[in-house]
Amino acid sequence: MNNYYIYILSNKNRTTFYIGVTHHLTKRIVDHTNNQGSVFTKKYQLTDLVYYEEFLDINQAILREKQLKNWKRKWKIDLIRTINPNLETLEII
């Protein structure tokens, strides 16, 4: 069974956030860390994983990504804090 993920990246000062969707979370985060992600993440040095959700259906993951991209900044931070109260960089297992 395939798993899909939406994820939120930030920079070290937590001033900018990026929301993406992927099939392989670990590989995608490594890509961003090595500046092989999007131009936006490279420009703003967004390499720290601060939040993610897992889905079994790619369409549900894409819908969630689009939903979160339309949220206000405060809503996104509040969401991140539900699982990551201190906005720390998450480790991927």
C-alpha positions as CSV (number, residue, x, y, z in Angstrom):
1,M,0.0,0.0,0.0
2,N,1.3,3.4,-0.9
3,N,1.5,6.3,1.6
4,Y,1.5,10.0,0.6
5,Y,2.4,12.9,2.7
6,I,1.8,16.6,3.0
7,Y,4.6,18.4,4.8
8,I,5.5,21.8,6.1
9,L,9.1,23.1,5.9
10,S,10.5,26.2,7.5
11,N,13.8,28.0,7.9
12,K,15.9,28.1,11.0
13,N,14.2,31.3,12.3
14,R,10.6,29.9,11.5
15,T,9.8,33.0,9.5
16,T,8.7,31.3,6.2
17,F,6.8,28.1,5.6
18,Y,6.4,25.9,2.6
19,I,3.7,23.2,2.1
20,G,4.3,20.3,-0.3
21,V,3.1,16.8,-1.1
22,T,5.1,13.7,-1.8
23,H,5.1,10.0,-2.0
24,H,8.5,9.5,-0.3
25,L,8.9,11.9,2.6
26,T,12.4,11.0,3.6
27,K,13.8,11.4,0.1
28,R,11.9,14.7,-0.5
29,I,13.3,16.2,2.7
30,V,16.8,15.1,1.7
31,D,16.2,16.7,-1.7
32,H,15.2,20.0,-0.1
33,T,18.2,19.9,2.3
34,N,20.5,19.4,-0.7
35,N,18.9,22.4,-2.6
36,Q,17.2,20.0,-5.0
37,G,13.7,21.0,-4.0
38,S,11.7,23.9,-5.3
39,V,13.2,27.3,-6.2
40,F,11.2,28.8,-3.3
41,T,12.6,26.4,-0.7
42,K,16.1,27.0,-2.0
43,K,15.7,30.8,-2.0
44,Y,14.4,30.9,1.6
45,Q,16.5,28.0,2.9
46,L,13.5,26.0,3.9
47,T,15.0,22.7,5.0
48,D,13.5,22.0,8.4
49,L,10.6,19.6,8.6
50,V,8.1,21.0,11.2
51,Y,4.9,19.1,10.4
52,Y,3.5,16.3,8.2
53,E,0.4,14.3,7.7
54,E,0.1,10.8,6.1
55,F,-2.6,9.7,3.6
56,L,-3.4,6.5,1.8
57,D,-5.0,8.3,-1.2
58,I,-2.9,10.8,-3.3
59,N,-6.1,12.8,-4.1
60,Q,-6.8,13.3,-0.4
61,A,-3.2,14.5,0.1
62,I,-3.4,16.9,-2.8
63,L,-6.7,18.3,-1.5
64,R,-5.2,18.8,2.0
65,E,-2.2,20.5,0.5
66,K,-4.4,23.0,-1.4
67,Q,-6.5,23.6,1.7
68,L,-3.5,24.4,3.9
69,K,-1.9,26.6,1.3
70,N,-5.0,28.8,1.5
71,W,-4.8,29.1,5.3
72,K,-3.7,32.2,7.2
73,R,-0.2,32.0,8.7
74,K,-1.5,31.9,12.2
75,W,-3.7,28.9,11.4
76,K,-0.7,27.1,9.9
77,I,1.4,27.8,13.0
78,D,-1.4,26.7,15.3
79,L,-1.7,23.4,13.3
80,I,2.0,22.8,13.5
81,R,1.9,23.4,17.3
82,T,-0.7,20.6,17.7
83,I,2.1,18.0,17.2
84,N,5.2,20.2,17.5
85,P,4.6,22.8,20.3
86,N,8.1,24.3,20.0
87,L,8.3,24.3,16.2
88,E,11.4,22.0,16.4
89,T,12.8,20.2,13.4
90,L,11.2,16.8,13.2
91,E,13.2,13.6,12.6
92,I,11.9,11.2,10.0
93,I,12.0,7.6,11.0
